[in-house]
Amino acid sequence: MTRRAIGSLDVSLVGIGCNNFGARLDQDGTSAVVHAALDAGINFFDTADIYGNTQSEVLLGVALRERRDEAIVATKFGMGTAGNGTEFSARPEYIRFALEASLRRLDIATIDLYQLHFPDAQTPLEDTLATLAALRDEGKIREIGCSNFDGAMLRHAASLTSAGITFRSVQNQYSLLHRTPEHDDTLAACAELGVGFLPYYPLANGWLTGKFDPDAPLVEGTRLANMPADRQGVWMSDEILDRVRALRAISTDTSIPLLTLAFSWLAAQPAVSSVIAGASNPDQVRANAAAVVDLSDDVRRLLDDATA
């Protein structure tokens, strides 16, 4: 498995998103996914304190108990956890509270990549970064990242050099069906600043797995089918459905599975450090691990033209 850098961390080009843990998967299911990932050469696990109502971290920690040294653990803070009365916060006192809670749930001494889940407009970013620098100096975190920051926000963070620490990664939505990071300065800022980009929803809520037909009813029990009506409407728009049809046609014409096209197109973006996707069972893990190939320039052009 190819590895790429996020600061001092070497992460697998394919990663595991852990939002299924504690929600759709119990401990046995989580452990099966985690161990299959490690066996396939995947070392990067991305969770958050809010996933699975805080249980994602707990289940991940148990699954990694005997194999912690094989894994890069990333988690997030800032969107609040059950019962603490906080929604979006990057206040220094909240960061310390959230970090200690995550360390306990994960049952580890150090978090490899600690990420601010959402911008907090009420807290000076200098204060947030200074607190994270102190936590790094205490040995509780190794690198820091952010999520849902655009290019201007990344450049502002990089300008705050007095804290002695800066974001090494940014995690935003990015896929063949959602190409906003190309247009809001995020990818350009990543290239300029040496920030690793981590795309979430790389399979566009299932459309890019190749399992769903845009001209057939939604499959019951899937993420798309279970979405609230307003969000489902976005992902079922005529524009999205037309793009899915075009991508399925490219898949057929090139004999390359749509899953492989989706992963490989993202992996070919220079700023992308790891393509993180959820998995519900070991077979999905192995399929994701094998889904990155070198696409020809012609195939990449077809994908770009169909979705730009």
LOBA-597026 format. One line per 4 residues: number of its first residue (from 1); for each residue x, y, z of C-alpha. Coordinates in steps of 0.2 Angstrom, whole numbers, plus 5000, padded with zeros to 4 digits. Example, Ala and Ser with C-alpha at 12.3 -4.5 7.8 and 13.67 -1.06 7.14 Angstrom:
2
1) 5062:4978:5039; 5068:4995:5036
end
This chain:
308
1) 5000:5000:5000; 5007:5017:4995; 5009:5029:5009; 5009:5048:5009
5) 5014:5061:5021; 5004:5071:5033; 5017:5081:5042; 5028:5068:5051
9) 5015:5054:5048; 5015:5042:5034; 4998:5037:5030; 4991:5024:5018
13) 4984:5031:5002; 4968:5022:5006; 4961:5025:5024; 4946:5019:5034
17) 4932:5031:5039; 4926:5025:5056; 4908:5033:5056; 4900:5016:5055
21) 4908:5010:5071; 4896:5011:5085; 4882:5015:5073; 4880:5001:5060
25) 4894:4990:5068; 4896:4983:5085; 4913:4978:5092; 4914:4961:5083
29) 4910:4970:5066; 4922:4985:5070; 4936:4973:5075; 4934:4963:5059
33) 4935:4979:5048; 4950:4986:5057; 4960:4969:5057; 4956:4967:5038
37) 4962:4985:5035; 4978:4982:5044; 4981:4965:5035; 4978:4974:5018
41) 4991:4987:5022; 4979:5001:5027; 4986:5010:5043; 4975:5026:5043
45) 4959:5026:5054; 4949:5042:5054; 4936:5044:5068; 4928:5058:5078
49) 4922:5060:5096; 4904:5062:5089; 4904:5046:5078; 4892:5032:5085
53) 4887:5044:5099; 4905:5043:5106; 4906:5024:5104; 4917:5024:5088
57) 4932:5029:5097; 4929:5016:5110; 4926:5002:5098; 4941:5007:5088
61) 4952:5008:5103; 4947:4990:5108; 4950:4984:5090; 4968:4991:5090
65) 4973:4986:5107; 4985:4973:5102; 4990:4982:5086; 4992:5000:5091
69) 5009:5002:5084; 5003:4997:5066; 4990:5011:5065; 4989:5030:5063
73) 4974:5036:5073; 4965:5052:5068; 4950:5059:5078; 4941:5076:5078
77) 4934:5088:5091; 4924:5104:5090; 4906:5098:5086; 4901:5093:5103
81) 4898:5076:5111; 4882:5070:5120; 4878:5078:5136; 4891:5092:5136
85) 4880:5106:5130; 4893:5111:5117; 4890:5112:5098; 4904:5121:5089
89) 4919:5125:5100; 4938:5127:5098; 4940:5136:5115; 4956:5131:5124
93) 4947:5124:5139; 4935:5114:5128; 4950:5107:5118; 4958:5100:5133
97) 4941:5092:5139; 4938:5084:5122; 4956:5078:5120; 4956:5069:5137
101) 4939:5061:5134; 4945:5055:5117; 4961:5048:5124; 4951:5039:5137
105) 4939:5032:5125; 4952:5026:5113; 4963:5020:5127; 4979:5027:5120
109) 4992:5039:5126; 4994:5049:5110; 4983:5054:5096; 4992:5054:5079
113) 4981:5067:5070; 4970:5078:5080; 4958:5088:5069; 4946:5103:5072
117) 4930:5096:5065; 4922:5113:5061; 4928:5131:5061; 4923:5141:5077
121) 4920:5159:5072; 4919:5164:5091; 4936:5158:5096; 4952:5167:5090
125) 4961:5154:5080; 4977:5159:5088; 4970:5153:5105; 4966:5136:5097
129) 4983:5134:5089; 4992:5139:5105; 4982:5126:5115; 4986:5112:5102
133) 5004:5117:5102; 5004:5115:5121; 4996:5098:5119; 5009:5092:5106
137) 5023:5098:5118; 5015:5087:5132; 5015:5072:5120; 4997:5070:5119
141) 4995:5073:5100; 5008:5072:5086; 5000:5082:5072; 4985:5093:5069
145) 4972:5095:5056; 4956:5104:5052; 4940:5100:5043; 4928:5111:5033
149) 4941:5125:5030; 4942:5133:5013; 4958:5140:5006; 4957:5157:5014
153) 4955:5149:5031; 4970:5138:5028; 4981:5153:5023; 4975:5163:5038
157) 4980:5148:5049; 4997:5147:5041; 5000:5165:5044; 4998:5163:5063
161) 5016:5158:5066; 5018:5163:5084; 5009:5147:5090; 5023:5136:5083
165) 5011:5124:5076; 5000:5123:5060; 4987:5112:5052; 4995:5098:5042
169) 4979:5092:5034; 4962:5097:5029; 4947:5086:5027; 4933:5092:5016
173) 4920:5084:5004; 4928:5080:4987; 4923:5067:4974; 4919:5066:4956
177) 4902:5072:4960; 4907:5086:4972; 4922:5096:4966; 4921:5112:4976
181) 4939:5111:4983; 4945:5114:4966; 4936:5131:4965; 4936:5138:4983
185) 4955:5139:4984; 4957:5124:4995; 4967:5113:4984; 4978:5127:4978
189) 4981:5132:4996; 4986:5114:5001; 4999:5114:4987; 5006:5130:4992
193) 5007:5127:5011; 5011:5108:5010; 4994:5103:5018; 4988:5086:5015
197) 4970:5085:5008; 4958:5071:5015; 4942:5069:5005; 4927:5064:5014
201) 4912:5056:5005; 4924:5050:4991; 4910:5038:4985; 4897:5052:4985
205) 4885:5043:4998; 4886:5027:4988; 4883:5033:4970; 4901:5030:4965
209) 4902:5012:4972; 4894:5006:4956; 4880:4997:4965; 4866:5009:4962
213) 4857:5013:4946; 4851:5031:4944; 4836:5025:4934; 4830:5013:4948
217) 4822:5015:4965; 4834:5018:4979; 4839:5002:4988; 4831:5001:5005
221) 4843:5003:5020; 4857:5012:5011; 4864:5029:5016; 4855:5037:5002
225) 4838:5030:5006; 4840:5034:5024; 4844:5052:5021; 4832:5066:5027
229) 4822:5072:5012; 4831:5089:5010; 4848:5081:5009; 4841:5066:4998
233) 4835:5079:4986; 4852:5086:4983; 4859:5069:4980; 4845:5065:4968
237) 4845:5081:4958; 4845:5079:4939; 4863:5086:4938; 4869:5072:4950
241) 4859:5059:4941; 4866:5064:4924; 4884:5064:4930; 4881:5046:4938
245) 4875:5040:4921; 4890:5048:4912; 4902:5040:4924; 4893:5023:4923
249) 4895:5024:4904; 4914:5028:4906; 4915:5013:4917; 4907:5002:4905
253) 4917:5008:4890; 4934:5007:4899; 4930:4991:4908; 4936:4999:4924
257) 4924:4997:4939; 4916:5014:4945; 4923:5011:4962; 4941:5010:4955
261) 4938:5026:4944; 4932:5035:4960; 4946:5030:4971; 4960:5032:4958
265) 4954:5049:4951; 4955:5056:4969; 4972:5047:4972; 4979:5055:4957
269) 4976:5073:4964; 4993:5078:4971; 4986:5086:4987; 4977:5070:4992
273) 4986:5061:5006; 4973:5047:5009; 4956:5043:5002; 4946:5038:5017
277) 4930:5028:5015; 4919:5019:5027; 4917:5000:5026; 4905:4988:5034
281) 4914:4972:5032; 4931:4965:5027; 4926:4962:5009; 4923:4981:5007
285) 4939:4984:5015; 4948:4973:5003; 4939:4981:4988; 4944:4998:4994
289) 4962:4993:4996; 4963:4986:4979; 4953:5001:4971; 4968:5013:4967
293) 4976:5010:4950; 4986:5022:4938; 4973:5029:4926; 4978:5034:4909
297) 4978:5052:4904; 4964:5048:4892; 4953:5041:4906; 4956:5055:4918
301) 4951:5067:4904; 4935:5058:4902; 4931:5059:4920; 4935:5077:4921
305) 4925:5081:4906; 4910:5072:4913; 4910:5080:4930; 4919:5096:4930
end
